[in-house]
Amino acid sequence: MKVVGKRVFSQILLGITLSVLSILNTGRSAAAVEVGERAPDFKLPSTNGVDIGLGEFKGKRWVFLEFYAQDFVPT
């Protein structure tokens, strides 16, 4: 009986923690970029571990962005 009580208590505590974190997460809201709009500058790690920023490609005629999951399967 004590194991069930601890499990229920831990699940309730986890739920409260996740609820509080979701409320406190008031960072930037994600905004969709429409076709023809400029993409916001951002940096992401490349496959060789070096961060690459979109701003590094400023002035290029075409920039193709392809995002992969961590296991390198196209998404």
mmCIF file of the N, C-alpha and C atoms, coordinates in Angstrom:
data_MODEL
# 
_entry.id   MODEL 
# 
loop_
_atom_site.group_PDB 
_atom_site.id 
_atom_site.type_symbol 
_atom_site.label_atom_id 
_atom_site.label_alt_id 
_atom_site.label_comp_id 
_atom_site.label_asym_id 
_atom_site.label_entity_id 
_atom_site.label_seq_id 
_atom_site.pdbx_PDB_ins_code 
_atom_site.Cartn_x 
_atom_site.Cartn_y 
_atom_site.Cartn_z 
_atom_site.occupancy 
_atom_site.B_iso_or_equiv 
_atom_site.pdbx_formal_charge 
_atom_site.auth_seq_id 
_atom_site.auth_comp_id 
_atom_site.auth_asym_id 
_atom_site.auth_atom_id 
_atom_site.pdbx_PDB_model_num 
ATOM 1   N N  . MET A 1 1  ? 0.826  -1.194 0.000   1.00 0.00 ? 1  MET A N  1 
ATOM 2   C CA . MET A 1 1  ? 0.000  0.000  0.000   1.00 0.00 ? 1  MET A CA 1 
ATOM 3   C C  . MET A 1 1  ? 0.871  1.260  0.000   1.00 0.00 ? 1  MET A C  1 
ATOM 4   N N  . LYS A 1 2  ? 2.008  1.213  0.719   1.00 0.00 ? 2  LYS A N  1 
ATOM 5   C CA . LYS A 1 2  ? 2.878  2.385  0.782   1.00 0.00 ? 2  LYS A CA 1 
ATOM 6   C C  . LYS A 1 2  ? 3.512  2.675  -0.572  1.00 0.00 ? 2  LYS A C  1 
ATOM 7   N N  . VAL A 1 3  ? 3.805  1.618  -1.348  1.00 0.00 ? 3  VAL A N  1 
ATOM 8   C CA . VAL A 1 3  ? 4.406  1.806  -2.667  1.00 0.00 ? 3  VAL A CA 1 
ATOM 9   C C  . VAL A 1 3  ? 3.430  2.525  -3.587  1.00 0.00 ? 3  VAL A C  1 
ATOM 10  N N  . VAL A 1 4  ? 2.162  2.157  -3.544  1.00 0.00 ? 4  VAL A N  1 
ATOM 11  C CA . VAL A 1 4  ? 1.143  2.808  -4.376  1.00 0.00 ? 4  VAL A CA 1 
ATOM 12  C C  . VAL A 1 4  ? 1.013  4.268  -3.971  1.00 0.00 ? 4  VAL A C  1 
ATOM 13  N N  . GLY A 1 5  ? 1.036  4.555  -2.687  1.00 0.00 ? 5  GLY A N  1 
ATOM 14  C CA . GLY A 1 5  ? 0.934  5.932  -2.214  1.00 0.00 ? 5  GLY A CA 1 
ATOM 15  C C  . GLY A 1 5  ? 2.108  6.776  -2.663  1.00 0.00 ? 5  GLY A C  1 
ATOM 16  N N  . LYS A 1 6  ? 3.312  6.216  -2.624  1.00 0.00 ? 6  LYS A N  1 
ATOM 17  C CA . LYS A 1 6  ? 4.498  6.947  -3.083  1.00 0.00 ? 6  LYS A CA 1 
ATOM 18  C C  . LYS A 1 6  ? 4.433  7.194  -4.583  1.00 0.00 ? 6  LYS A C  1 
ATOM 19  N N  . ARG A 1 7  ? 3.949  6.190  -5.323  1.00 0.00 ? 7  ARG A N  1 
ATOM 20  C CA . ARG A 1 7  ? 3.859  6.324  -6.781  1.00 0.00 ? 7  ARG A CA 1 
ATOM 21  C C  . ARG A 1 7  ? 2.847  7.416  -7.146  1.00 0.00 ? 7  ARG A C  1 
ATOM 22  N N  . VAL A 1 8  ? 1.705  7.421  -6.496  1.00 0.00 ? 8  VAL A N  1 
ATOM 23  C CA . VAL A 1 8  ? 0.678  8.439  -6.760  1.00 0.00 ? 8  VAL A CA 1 
ATOM 24  C C  . VAL A 1 8  ? 1.214  9.813  -6.387  1.00 0.00 ? 8  VAL A C  1 
ATOM 25  N N  . PHE A 1 9  ? 1.887  9.906  -5.247  1.00 0.00 ? 9  PHE A N  1 
ATOM 26  C CA . PHE A 1 9  ? 2.443  11.185 -4.813  1.00 0.00 ? 9  PHE A CA 1 
ATOM 27  C C  . PHE A 1 9  ? 3.480  11.683 -5.816  1.00 0.00 ? 9  PHE A C  1 
ATOM 28  N N  . SER A 1 10 ? 4.347  10.794 -6.311  1.00 0.00 ? 10 SER A N  1 
ATOM 29  C CA . SER A 1 10 ? 5.368  11.221 -7.273  1.00 0.00 ? 10 SER A CA 1 
ATOM 30  C C  . SER A 1 10 ? 4.737  11.652 -8.594  1.00 0.00 ? 10 SER A C  1 
ATOM 31  N N  . GLN A 1 11 ? 3.670  10.997 -9.022  1.00 0.00 ? 11 GLN A N  1 
ATOM 32  C CA . GLN A 1 11 ? 2.993  11.389 -10.253 1.00 0.00 ? 11 GLN A CA 1 
ATOM 33  C C  . GLN A 1 11 ? 2.314  12.744 -10.096 1.00 0.00 ? 11 GLN A C  1 
ATOM 34  N N  . ILE A 1 12 ? 1.719  12.985 -8.928  1.00 0.00 ? 12 ILE A N  1 
ATOM 35  C CA . ILE A 1 12 ? 1.089  14.284 -8.674  1.00 0.00 ? 12 ILE A CA 1 
ATOM 36  C C  . ILE A 1 12 ? 2.147  15.368 -8.621  1.00 0.00 ? 12 ILE A C  1 
ATOM 37  N N  . LEU A 1 13 ? 3.270  15.088 -7.958  1.00 0.00 ? 13 LEU A N  1 
ATOM 38  C CA . LEU A 1 13 ? 4.354  16.062 -7.870  1.00 0.00 ? 13 LEU A CA 1 
ATOM 39  C C  . LEU A 1 13 ? 4.919  16.373 -9.248  1.00 0.00 ? 13 LEU A C  1 
ATOM 40  N N  . LEU A 1 14 ? 5.090  15.357 -10.078 1.00 0.00 ? 14 LEU A N  1 
ATOM 41  C CA . LEU A 1 14 ? 5.570  15.563 -11.440 1.00 0.00 ? 14 LEU A CA 1 
ATOM 42  C C  . LEU A 1 14 ? 4.584  16.411 -12.237 1.00 0.00 ? 14 LEU A C  1 
ATOM 43  N N  . GLY A 1 15 ? 3.297  16.128 -12.109 1.00 0.00 ? 15 GLY A N  1 
ATOM 44  C CA . GLY A 1 15 ? 2.285  16.915 -12.819 1.00 0.00 ? 15 GLY A CA 1 
ATOM 45  C C  . GLY A 1 15 ? 2.284  18.369 -12.398 1.00 0.00 ? 15 GLY A C  1 
ATOM 46  N N  . ILE A 1 16 ? 2.417  18.621 -11.103 1.00 0.00 ? 16 ILE A N  1 
ATOM 47  C CA . ILE A 1 16 ? 2.459  20.000 -10.605 1.00 0.00 ? 16 ILE A CA 1 
ATOM 48  C C  . ILE A 1 16 ? 3.711  20.702 -11.114 1.00 0.00 ? 16 ILE A C  1 
ATOM 49  N N  . THR A 1 17 ? 4.851  20.002 -11.078 1.00 0.00 ? 17 THR A N  1 
ATOM 50  C CA . THR A 1 17 ? 6.100  20.593 -11.547 1.00 0.00 ? 17 THR A CA 1 
ATOM 51  C C  . THR A 1 17 ? 6.015  20.955 -13.023 1.00 0.00 ? 17 THR A C  1 
ATOM 52  N N  . LEU A 1 18 ? 5.499  20.051 -13.839 1.00 0.00 ? 18 LEU A N  1 
ATOM 53  C CA . LEU A 1 18 ? 5.367  20.338 -15.271 1.00 0.00 ? 18 LEU A CA 1 
ATOM 54  C C  . LEU A 1 18 ? 4.394  21.485 -15.528 1.00 0.00 ? 18 LEU A C  1 
ATOM 55  N N  . SER A 1 19 ? 3.331  21.560 -14.751 1.00 0.00 ? 19 SER A N  1 
ATOM 56  C CA . SER A 1 19 ? 2.368  22.651 -14.906 1.00 0.00 ? 19 SER A CA 1 
ATOM 57  C C  . SER A 1 19 ? 3.008  23.994 -14.574 1.00 0.00 ? 19 SER A C  1 
ATOM 58  N N  . VAL A 1 20 ? 3.742  24.031 -13.477 1.00 0.00 ? 20 VAL A N  1 
ATOM 59  C CA . VAL A 1 20 ? 4.399  25.280 -13.077 1.00 0.00 ? 20 VAL A CA 1 
ATOM 60  C C  . VAL A 1 20 ? 5.438  25.686 -14.107 1.00 0.00 ? 20 VAL A C  1 
ATOM 61  N N  . LEU A 1 21 ? 6.225  24.730 -14.599 1.00 0.00 ? 21 LEU A N  1 
ATOM 62  C CA . LEU A 1 21 ? 7.243  25.054 -15.600 1.00 0.00 ? 21 LEU A CA 1 
ATOM 63  C C  . LEU A 1 21 ? 6.614  25.559 -16.899 1.00 0.00 ? 21 LEU A C  1 
ATOM 64  N N  . SER A 1 22 ? 5.490  24.985 -17.292 1.00 0.00 ? 22 SER A N  1 
ATOM 65  C CA . SER A 1 22 ? 4.853  25.449 -18.525 1.00 0.00 ? 22 SER A CA 1 
ATOM 66  C C  . SER A 1 22 ? 4.282  26.850 -18.364 1.00 0.00 ? 22 SER A C  1 
ATOM 67  N N  . ILE A 1 23 ? 3.840  27.187 -17.164 1.00 0.00 ? 23 ILE A N  1 
ATOM 68  C CA . ILE A 1 23 ? 3.332  28.533 -16.908 1.00 0.00 ? 23 ILE A CA 1 
ATOM 69  C C  . ILE A 1 23 ? 4.477  29.535 -16.874 1.00 0.00 ? 23 ILE A C  1 
ATOM 70  N N  . LEU A 1 24 ? 5.597  29.149 -16.272 1.00 0.00 ? 24 LEU A N  1 
ATOM 71  C CA . LEU A 1 24 ? 6.730  30.058 -16.133 1.00 0.00 ? 24 LEU A CA 1 
ATOM 72  C C  . LEU A 1 24 ? 7.536  30.210 -17.410 1.00 0.00 ? 24 LEU A C  1 
ATOM 73  N N  . ASN A 1 25 ? 7.352  29.323 -18.353 1.00 0.00 ? 25 ASN A N  1 
ATOM 74  C CA . ASN A 1 25 ? 8.098  29.393 -19.602 1.00 0.00 ? 25 ASN A CA 1 
ATOM 75  C C  . ASN A 1 25 ? 7.499  30.478 -20.485 1.00 0.00 ? 25 ASN A C  1 
ATOM 76  N N  . THR A 1 26 ? 7.879  31.695 -20.210 1.00 0.00 ? 26 THR A N  1 
ATOM 77  C CA . THR A 1 26 ? 7.327  32.832 -20.953 1.00 0.00 ? 26 THR A CA 1 
ATOM 78  C C  . THR A 1 26 ? 8.372  33.416 -21.884 1.00 0.00 ? 26 THR A C  1 
ATOM 79  N N  . GLY A 1 27 ? 9.178  32.555 -22.493 1.00 0.00 ? 27 GLY A N  1 
ATOM 80  C CA . GLY A 1 27 ? 10.187 33.005 -23.444 1.00 0.00 ? 27 GLY A CA 1 
ATOM 81  C C  . GLY A 1 27 ? 9.525  33.520 -24.710 1.00 0.00 ? 27 GLY A C  1 
ATOM 82  N N  . ARG A 1 28 ? 10.351 33.685 -25.732 1.00 0.00 ? 28 ARG A N  1 
ATOM 83  C CA . ARG A 1 28 ? 9.808  34.165 -27.000 1.00 0.00 ? 28 ARG A CA 1 
ATOM 84  C C  . ARG A 1 28 ? 8.771  33.191 -27.531 1.00 0.00 ? 28 ARG A C  1 
ATOM 85  N N  . SER A 1 29 ? 7.724  33.732 -28.041 1.00 0.00 ? 29 SER A N  1 
ATOM 86  C CA . SER A 1 29 ? 6.745  32.860 -28.675 1.00 0.00 ? 29 SER A CA 1 
ATOM 87  C C  . SER A 1 29 ? 7.198  32.590 -30.106 1.00 0.00 ? 29 SER A C  1 
ATOM 88  N N  . ALA A 1 30 ? 6.971  31.397 -30.550 1.00 0.00 ? 30 ALA A N  1 
ATOM 89  C CA . ALA A 1 30 ? 7.356  31.032 -31.905 1.00 0.00 ? 30 ALA A CA 1 
ATOM 90  C C  . ALA A 1 30 ? 6.398  31.685 -32.884 1.00 0.00 ? 30 ALA A C  1 
ATOM 91  N N  . ALA A 1 31 ? 6.947  32.231 -33.927 1.00 0.00 ? 31 ALA A N  1 
ATOM 92  C CA . ALA A 1 31 ? 6.124  32.862 -34.951 1.00 0.00 ? 31 ALA A CA 1 
ATOM 93  C C  . ALA A 1 31 ? 6.396  32.181 -36.284 1.00 0.00 ? 31 ALA A C  1 
ATOM 94  N N  . ALA A 1 32 ? 5.361  31.956 -37.017 1.00 0.00 ? 32 ALA A N  1 
ATOM 95  C CA . ALA A 1 32 ? 5.511  31.336 -38.323 1.00 0.00 ? 32 ALA A CA 1 
ATOM 96  C C  . ALA A 1 32 ? 6.099  32.344 -39.299 1.00 0.00 ? 32 ALA A C  1 
ATOM 97  N N  . VAL A 1 33 ? 6.919  31.850 -40.192 1.00 0.00 ? 33 VAL A N  1 
ATOM 98  C CA . VAL A 1 33 ? 7.489  32.687 -41.250 1.00 0.00 ? 33 VAL A CA 1 
ATOM 99  C C  . VAL A 1 33 ? 6.717  32.374 -42.513 1.00 0.00 ? 33 VAL A C  1 
ATOM 100 N N  . GLU A 1 34 ? 6.150  33.389 -43.087 1.00 0.00 ? 34 GLU A N  1 
ATOM 101 C CA . GLU A 1 34 ? 5.357  33.213 -44.302 1.00 0.00 ? 34 GLU A CA 1 
ATOM 102 C C  . GLU A 1 34 ? 6.266  33.168 -45.524 1.00 0.00 ? 34 GLU A C  1 
ATOM 103 N N  . VAL A 1 35 ? 5.765  32.607 -46.596 1.00 0.00 ? 35 VAL A N  1 
ATOM 104 C CA . VAL A 1 35 ? 6.514  32.535 -47.845 1.00 0.00 ? 35 VAL A CA 1 
ATOM 105 C C  . VAL A 1 35 ? 6.856  33.957 -48.290 1.00 0.00 ? 35 VAL A C  1 
ATOM 106 N N  . GLY A 1 36 ? 8.103  34.180 -48.636 1.00 0.00 ? 36 GLY A N  1 
ATOM 107 C CA . GLY A 1 36 ? 8.558  35.491 -49.080 1.00 0.00 ? 36 GLY A CA 1 
ATOM 108 C C  . GLY A 1 36 ? 9.114  36.358 -47.971 1.00 0.00 ? 36 GLY A C  1 
ATOM 109 N N  . GLU A 1 37 ? 8.871  36.008 -46.703 1.00 0.00 ? 37 GLU A N  1 
ATOM 110 C CA . GLU A 1 37 ? 9.412  36.775 -45.581 1.00 0.00 ? 37 GLU A CA 1 
ATOM 111 C C  . GLU A 1 37 ? 10.853 36.369 -45.324 1.00 0.00 ? 37 GLU A C  1 
ATOM 112 N N  . ARG A 1 38 ? 11.606 37.286 -44.711 1.00 0.00 ? 38 ARG A N  1 
ATOM 113 C CA . ARG A 1 38 ? 12.957 36.958 -44.305 1.00 0.00 ? 38 ARG A CA 1 
ATOM 114 C C  . ARG A 1 38 ? 12.912 36.070 -43.079 1.00 0.00 ? 38 ARG A C  1 
ATOM 115 N N  . ALA A 1 39 ? 13.773 35.081 -43.071 1.00 0.00 ? 39 ALA A N  1 
ATOM 116 C CA . ALA A 1 39 ? 13.858 34.182 -41.921 1.00 0.00 ? 39 ALA A CA 1 
ATOM 117 C C  . ALA A 1 39 ? 14.640 34.888 -40.818 1.00 0.00 ? 39 ALA A C  1 
ATOM 118 N N  . PRO A 1 40 ? 14.264 34.679 -39.564 1.00 0.00 ? 40 PRO A N  1 
ATOM 119 C CA . PRO A 1 40 ? 15.024 35.277 -38.467 1.00 0.00 ? 40 PRO A CA 1 
ATOM 120 C C  . PRO A 1 40 ? 16.397 34.624 -38.363 1.00 0.00 ? 40 PRO A C  1 
ATOM 121 N N  . ASP A 1 41 ? 17.392 35.390 -37.901 1.00 0.00 ? 41 ASP A N  1 
ATOM 122 C CA . ASP A 1 41 ? 18.729 34.839 -37.735 1.00 0.00 ? 41 ASP A CA 1 
ATOM 123 C C  . ASP A 1 41 ? 18.723 33.858 -36.563 1.00 0.00 ? 41 ASP A C  1 
ATOM 124 N N  . PHE A 1 42 ? 19.361 32.734 -36.731 1.00 0.00 ? 42 PHE A N  1 
ATOM 125 C CA . PHE A 1 42 ? 19.456 31.738 -35.663 1.00 0.00 ? 42 PHE A CA 1 
ATOM 126 C C  . PHE A 1 42 ? 20.741 30.962 -35.837 1.00 0.00 ? 42 PHE A C  1 
ATOM 127 N N  . LYS A 1 43 ? 21.177 30.293 -34.777 1.00 0.00 ? 43 LYS A N  1 
ATOM 128 C CA . LYS A 1 43 ? 22.365 29.445 -34.824 1.00 0.00 ? 43 LYS A CA 1 
ATOM 129 C C  . LYS A 1 43 ? 21.984 28.055 -34.343 1.00 0.00 ? 43 LYS A C  1 
ATOM 130 N N  . LEU A 1 44 ? 22.519 27.055 -35.038 1.00 0.00 ? 44 LEU A N  1 
ATOM 131 C CA . LEU A 1 44 ? 22.292 25.663 -34.683 1.00 0.00 ? 44 LEU A CA 1 
ATOM 132 C C  . LEU A 1 44 ? 23.607 24.909 -34.838 1.00 0.00 ? 44 LEU A C  1 
ATOM 133 N N  . PRO A 1 45 ? 23.790 23.836 -34.070 1.00 0.00 ? 45 PRO A N  1 
ATOM 134 C CA . PRO A 1 45 ? 25.021 23.058 -34.226 1.00 0.00 ? 45 PRO A CA 1 
ATOM 135 C C  . PRO A 1 45 ? 24.995 22.268 -35.535 1.00 0.00 ? 45 PRO A C  1 
ATOM 136 N N  . SER A 1 46 ? 26.142 22.227 -36.195 1.00 0.00 ? 46 SER A N  1 
ATOM 137 C CA . SER A 1 46 ? 26.252 21.447 -37.425 1.00 0.00 ? 46 SER A CA 1 
ATOM 138 C C  . SER A 1 46 ? 26.636 20.019 -37.091 1.00 0.00 ? 46 SER A C  1 
ATOM 139 N N  . THR A 1 47 ? 26.774 19.206 -38.104 1.00 0.00 ? 47 THR A N  1 
ATOM 140 C CA . THR A 1 47 ? 27.123 17.802 -37.883 1.00 0.00 ? 47 THR A CA 1 
ATOM 141 C C  . THR A 1 47 ? 28.547 17.632 -37.374 1.00 0.00 ? 47 THR A C  1 
ATOM 142 N N  . ASN A 1 48 ? 29.399 18.649 -37.576 1.00 0.00 ? 48 ASN A N  1 
ATOM 143 C CA . ASN A 1 48 ? 30.767 18.535 -37.068 1.00 0.00 ? 48 ASN A CA 1 
ATOM 144 C C  . ASN A 1 48 ? 30.950 19.277 -35.741 1.00 0.00 ? 48 ASN A C  1 
ATOM 145 N N  . GLY A 1 49 ? 29.851 19.725 -35.125 1.00 0.00 ? 49 GLY A N  1 
ATOM 146 C CA . GLY A 1 49 ? 29.914 20.326 -33.800 1.00 0.00 ? 49 GLY A CA 1 
ATOM 147 C C  . GLY A 1 49 ? 30.089 21.822 -33.766 1.00 0.00 ? 49 GLY A C  1 
ATOM 148 N N  . VAL A 1 50 ? 30.297 22.468 -34.889 1.00 0.00 ? 50 VAL A N  1 
ATOM 149 C CA . VAL A 1 50 ? 30.471 23.917 -34.953 1.00 0.00 ? 50 VAL A CA 1 
ATOM 150 C C  . VAL A 1 50 ? 29.113 24.566 -35.170 1.00 0.00 ? 50 VAL A C  1 
ATOM 151 N N  . ASP A 1 51 ? 28.821 25.624 -34.427 1.00 0.00 ? 51 ASP A N  1 
ATOM 152 C CA . ASP A 1 51 ? 27.554 26.333 -34.623 1.00 0.00 ? 51 ASP A CA 1 
ATOM 153 C C  . ASP A 1 51 ? 27.583 27.103 -35.935 1.00 0.00 ? 51 ASP A C  1 
ATOM 154 N N  . ILE A 1 52 ? 26.496 27.014 -36.671 1.00 0.00 ? 52 ILE A N  1 
ATOM 155 C CA . ILE A 1 52 ? 26.357 27.741 -37.937 1.00 0.00 ? 52 ILE A CA 1 
ATOM 156 C C  . ILE A 1 52 ? 25.160 28.654 -37.803 1.00 0.00 ? 52 ILE A C  1 
ATOM 157 N N  . GLY A 1 53 ? 25.338 29.912 -38.149 1.00 0.00 ? 53 GLY A N  1 
ATOM 158 C CA . GLY A 1 53 ? 24.258 30.875 -38.098 1.00 0.00 ? 53 GLY A CA 1 
ATOM 159 C C  . GLY A 1 53 ? 23.738 31.188 -39.489 1.00 0.00 ? 53 GLY A C  1 
ATOM 160 N N  . LEU A 1 54 ? 22.478 31.462 -39.570 1.00 0.00 ? 54 LEU A N  1 
ATOM 161 C CA . LEU A 1 54 ? 21.885 31.800 -40.866 1.00 0.00 ? 54 LEU A CA 1 
ATOM 162 C C  . LEU A 1 54 ? 22.499 33.086 -41.410 1.00 0.00 ? 54 LEU A C  1 
ATOM 163 N N  . GLY A 1 55 ? 22.885 34.001 -40.517 1.00 0.00 ? 55 GLY A N  1 
ATOM 164 C CA . GLY A 1 55 ? 23.494 35.262 -40.944 1.00 0.00 ? 55 GLY A CA 1 
ATOM 165 C C  . GLY A 1 55 ? 24.794 35.091 -41.709 1.00 0.00 ? 55 GLY A C  1 
ATOM 166 N N  . GLU A 1 56 ? 25.450 33.936 -41.551 1.00 0.00 ? 56 GLU A N  1 
ATOM 167 C CA . GLU A 1 56 ? 26.698 33.677 -42.277 1.00 0.00 ? 56 GLU A CA 1 
ATOM 168 C C  . GLU A 1 56 ? 26.470 33.549 -43.781 1.00 0.00 ? 56 GLU A C  1 
ATOM 169 N N  . PHE A 1 57 ? 25.242 33.332 -44.177 1.00 0.00 ? 57 PHE A N  1 
ATOM 170 C CA . PHE A 1 57 ? 24.933 33.154 -45.592 1.00 0.00 ? 57 PHE A CA 1 
ATOM 171 C C  . PHE A 1 57 ? 24.322 34.405 -46.210 1.00 0.00 ? 57 PHE A C  1 
ATOM 172 N N  . LYS A 1 58 ? 24.377 35.514 -45.489 1.00 0.00 ? 58 LYS A N  1 
ATOM 173 C CA . LYS A 1 58 ? 23.804 36.763 -46.004 1.00 0.00 ? 58 LYS A CA 1 
ATOM 174 C C  . LYS A 1 58 ? 24.513 37.157 -47.295 1.00 0.00 ? 58 LYS A C  1 
ATOM 175 N N  . GLY A 1 59 ? 23.739 37.551 -48.273 1.00 0.00 ? 59 GLY A N  1 
ATOM 176 C CA . GLY A 1 59 ? 24.282 37.935 -49.572 1.00 0.00 ? 59 GLY A CA 1 
ATOM 177 C C  . GLY A 1 59 ? 24.282 36.808 -50.586 1.00 0.00 ? 59 GLY A C  1 
ATOM 178 N N  . LYS A 1 60 ? 24.061 35.585 -50.134 1.00 0.00 ? 60 LYS A N  1 
ATOM 179 C CA . LYS A 1 60 ? 23.977 34.464 -51.071 1.00 0.00 ? 60 LYS A CA 1 
ATOM 180 C C  . LYS A 1 60 ? 22.612 34.519 -51.753 1.00 0.00 ? 60 LYS A C  1 
ATOM 181 N N  . ARG A 1 61 ? 22.562 34.075 -52.976 1.00 0.00 ? 61 ARG A N  1 
ATOM 182 C CA . ARG A 1 61 ? 21.298 34.133 -53.707 1.00 0.00 ? 61 ARG A CA 1 
ATOM 183 C C  . ARG A 1 61 ? 20.294 33.123 -53.162 1.00 0.00 ? 61 ARG A C  1 
ATOM 184 N N  . TRP A 1 62 ? 20.728 31.894 -52.937 1.00 0.00 ? 62 TRP A N  1 
ATOM 185 C CA . TRP A 1 62 ? 19.840 30.852 -52.451 1.00 0.00 ? 62 TRP A CA 1 
ATOM 186 C C  . TRP A 1 62 ? 20.462 30.186 -51.225 1.00 0.00 ? 62 TRP A C  1 
ATOM 187 N N  . VAL A 1 63 ? 19.630 29.910 -50.256 1.00 0.00 ? 63 VAL A N  1 
ATOM 188 C CA . VAL A 1 63 ? 20.049 29.146 -49.076 1.00 0.00 ? 63 VAL A CA 1 
ATOM 189 C C  . VAL A 1 63 ? 19.012 28.053 -48.864 1.00 0.00 ? 63 VAL A C  1 
ATOM 190 N N  . PHE A 1 64 ? 19.463 26.815 -48.886 1.00 0.00 ? 64 PHE A N  1 
ATOM 191 C CA . PHE A 1 64 ? 18.580 25.670 -48.686 1.00 0.00 ? 64 PHE A CA 1 
ATOM 192 C C  . PHE A 1 64 ? 18.776 25.161 -47.267 1.00 0.00 ? 64 PHE A C  1 
ATOM 193 N N  . LEU A 1 65 ? 17.701 25.144 -46.492 1.00 0.00 ? 65 LEU A N  1 
ATOM 194 C CA . LEU A 1 65 ? 17.765 24.660 -45.120 1.00 0.00 ? 65 LEU A CA 1 
ATOM 195 C C  . LEU A 1 65 ? 17.092 23.308 -45.044 1.00 0.00 ? 65 LEU A C  1 
ATOM 196 N N  . GLU A 1 66 ? 17.792 22.351 -44.495 1.00 0.00 ? 66 GLU A N  1 
ATOM 197 C CA . GLU A 1 66 ? 17.219 21.019 -44.298 1.00 0.00 ? 66 GLU A CA 1 
ATOM 198 C C  . GLU A 1 66 ? 17.522 20.611 -42.866 1.00 0.00 ? 66 GLU A C  1 
ATOM 199 N N  . PHE A 1 67 ? 16.485 20.295 -42.112 1.00 0.00 ? 67 PHE A N  1 
ATOM 200 C CA . PHE A 1 67 ? 16.639 19.955 -40.700 1.00 0.00 ? 67 PHE A CA 1 
ATOM 201 C C  . PHE A 1 67 ? 16.535 18.449 -40.521 1.00 0.00 ? 67 PHE A C  1 
ATOM 202 N N  . TYR A 1 68 ? 17.417 17.924 -39.708 1.00 0.00 ? 68 TYR A N  1 
ATOM 203 C CA . TYR A 1 68 ? 17.445 16.503 -39.411 1.00 0.00 ? 68 TYR A CA 1 
ATOM 204 C C  . TYR A 1 68 ? 17.271 16.291 -37.907 1.00 0.00 ? 68 TYR A C  1 
ATOM 205 N N  . ALA A 1 69 ? 16.681 15.159 -37.575 1.00 0.00 ? 69 ALA A N  1 
ATOM 206 C CA . ALA A 1 69 ? 16.626 14.763 -36.171 1.00 0.00 ? 69 ALA A CA 1 
ATOM 207 C C  . ALA A 1 69 ? 18.036 14.344 -35.746 1.00 0.00 ? 69 ALA A C  1 
ATOM 208 N N  . GLN A 1 70 ? 18.214 14.095 -34.482 1.00 0.00 ? 70 GLN A N  1 
ATOM 209 C CA . GLN A 1 70 ? 19.542 13.782 -33.983 1.00 0.00 ? 70 GLN A CA 1 
ATOM 210 C C  . GLN A 1 70 ? 20.121 12.514 -34.611 1.00 0.00 ? 70 GLN A C  1 
ATOM 211 N N  . ASP A 1 71 ? 19.291 11.624 -35.096 1.00 0.00 ? 71 ASP A N  1 
ATOM 212 C CA . ASP A 1 71 ? 19.800 10.401 -35.732 1.00 0.00 ? 71 ASP A CA 1 
ATOM 213 C C  . ASP A 1 71 ? 19.995 10.577 -37.233 1.00 0.00 ? 71 ASP A C  1 
ATOM 214 N N  . PHE A 1 72 ? 19.921 11.813 -37.725 1.00 0.00 ? 72 PHE A N  1 
ATOM 215 C CA . PHE A 1 72 ? 20.194 12.187 -39.118 1.00 0.00 ? 72 PHE A CA 1 
ATOM 216 C C  . PHE A 1 72 ? 19.211 11.579 -40.109 1.00 0.00 ? 72 PHE A C  1 
ATOM 217 N N  . VAL A 1 73 ? 17.989 11.346 -39.681 1.00 0.00 ? 73 VAL A N  1 
ATOM 218 C CA . VAL A 1 73 ? 16.936 10.903 -40.582 1.00 0.00 ? 73 VAL A CA 1 
ATOM 219 C C  . VAL A 1 73 ? 16.174 12.145 -41.009 1.00 0.00 ? 73 VAL A C  1 
ATOM 220 N N  . PRO A 1 74 ? 16.004 12.416 -42.317 1.00 0.00 ? 74 PRO A N  1 
ATOM 221 C CA . PRO A 1 74 ? 15.272 13.608 -42.737 1.00 0.00 ? 74 PRO A CA 1 
ATOM 222 C C  . PRO A 1 74 ? 13.875 13.670 -42.116 1.00 0.00 ? 74 PRO A C  1 
ATOM 223 N N  . THR A 1 75 ? 13.473 14.872 -41.711 1.00 0.00 ? 75 THR A N  1 
ATOM 224 C CA . THR A 1 75 ? 12.152 15.039 -41.110 1.00 0.00 ? 75 THR A CA 1 
ATOM 225 C C  . THR A 1 75 ? 11.231 15.733 -42.074 1.00 0.00 ? 75 THR A C  1 
# 
